[in-house]
Amino acid sequence: MKKVTRAGGPIIWAHASTPAALDAMLEVLLRAQMIEPSLSYVLSAPASEYIFDIEVVRLQEANLQSGQDFLSKMLPDLCLWADDNISIPLFELIQRFSIQIILVNAKTRKLRGRTWLWRKTVARQALRPVSYAFVETGESSGHLRSLGLPARNIEVLGPLLGGVVAPSCNEEERDRLGEILTGRPVWFAHQVPPQEIGMVLKAFLQAQRKAHRMLLIFDLAEPSSEVEFLKLCEELDLITHARALEGEPNSRTQIFLTDDDSDTGLWYRLASVSYMGGSLSGGNLPNPMVAAALGSAVVHGSDIINFHHAYERLREAGATVPLHEVGDLSKRVAVLMGPDQCADMAAKGWRVVSEGAIATDRLVELTLQKTGFGDLDK
C-alpha cells in the first residue's frame, strides 16, 4: 500500500471491484499525483482471487469493523467509488466519516429494486455524501436521479477503460541508442522467469537465422538467476553485454542484459516487439498496456491471469500475437520484425491505450478540483 501522510497534502481513497476498474483508477490517481505531487492515495478492492496487485488493500466489504479501522487510520479527503455496489456496508460506513464521494459507474441495482417510499428516504440518505457521479449511459443517469441525486451532479462519461501511465526515459539516451541500433531488429523480453530463460535464448537463436543482426534486450524477473543466464549465454556462444558493466550495447552485441526496472521505458521504446515474460509458464507477467503505449508490438503466451482484461482488449484489437506453444515464439518474432506488421500492431495498441483518455482526463480534473486544486466552476 502506498504510504499516506496528512502533512503531505490531501489523501484520496479509490475503491474498485474489478481488475479493469482498478487499473483505470490507478491511472487517474497517478496522473493526478503527477500534476499535484502533494496528493497521496490508497487503492482498495474487495477480497478476491482475481485481484493480484500486492499494493491494493483488500477490504472485507461486509465487515464493518475492518472498514472502520481502515477509514479511522487513513481519514481520506475524497473517495472515488468505482464499479462497485453502493448498497454494501462499507459504502454506508463512509457517511460516518464525512468523506465526499465521487461515484464512477457504480452499481445501483439493489437500491432501485426497493419501493418508491424506501428510495425516497433511505436511498437519498445513502447518497448524501455523493458530490458527483460519472455514469456510462443516459439510462444510468436516470436511475441515479430517481434515487435523489441532482441531475447537475451527474455526468455521462461512457465506459471505464484503463490505460496506463507509461514509464519515462532519458530522451537523449534513447536517440543515441537509436542511432547505434539503426537497421538492427530489436526485441525485448521483459520479466523472464528462470524457467523461461533457456526457451527465450533458443528462440533468439532460431529467429536470428532470418534476421542476422537481431538484438535481444533481456530482462530477468529474478536477479538471482543472472549466473544461470550468463552461463547459458556462454554455452550458446552468444555475445552478451550488460547494462551494469558495458552500459549500452554495441554493433556486435547479440544479448543485452538489463540492470533493473528503472530503464523499462527505454527498452520498450527501442524494441519493435516485446515478449511478456511468464506468459508461457504462469509467472507474474507484465502489464501489456505499457508496451502498447510505447509503440512495441506485444507477444505473449496463454497463461495471462494477471492483467487478463488488458490482454483481451489488446487481442480483440489485433494489437497482440498470442502464442499457442513454446515453439511459436521464434516464428512469431521473426515474422513480426517486418516493419509494416510491427507498425500496424503498434498503431492498434496505441488506439486501445488511448481510447479511455477523455474519460480519464475528466476524472483527473474533477479529482483535483474536489481536493482543492483547480476551478470548481469549470
Number of C-alpha atoms within 10 A of each C-alpha: 12 11 7 17 14 14 8 11 15 20 22 23 22 24 27 25 20 18 21 19 23 25 20 22 28 22 23 27 25 18 19 23 16 12 13 13 12 15 22 22 25 21 21 19 22 19 14 13 6 14 19 13 13 8 11 21 18 16 18 16 16 13 12 17 13 14 19 16 11 13 18 11 9 17 17 22 19 21 23 25 26 27 21 21 19 21 16 14 15 21 21 15 17 18 17 10 14 14 19 20 24 25 23 26 24 22 19 18 13 11 19 16 10 13 9 12 9 14 18 14 12 13 23 17 14 20 21 14 20 19 17 21 25 24 24 16 14 13 11 20 21 15 15 24 15 17 22 18 21 14 14 9 15 21 17 17 20 15 15 22 23 27 26 22 16 16 16 13 16 10 10 9 12 16 12 10 16 15 10 14 18 10 10 16 23 23 26 27 24 24 23 27 22 21 13 18 23 15 16 21 21 16 20 23 17 17 20 18 12 13 19 12 16 24 24 23 25 26 24 23 22 11 14 10 15 16 10 12 19 16 11 16 19 11 9 13 9 15 12 19 21 18 14 11 9 12 13 16 20 14 11 12 18 22 21 22 24 21 17 13 14 11 15 20 19 18 25 28 20 22 24 27 30 27 27 24 29 25 25 23 18 15 21 20 24 20 16 26 25 22 32 31 25 23 24 31 32 29 22 22 21 14 16 23 16 20 21 15 16 21 21 14 17 23 17 11 14 16 27 25 19 17 18 12 10 14 14 13 25 21 15 17 27 21 14 22 23 13 11 10 14 20 17 13 25 25 18 21 29 22 16 25 24 16 13 18 17 13 20 22 15 13 24 21 20 19 21 21 15 20 16 11 15 13 11 11 5 7
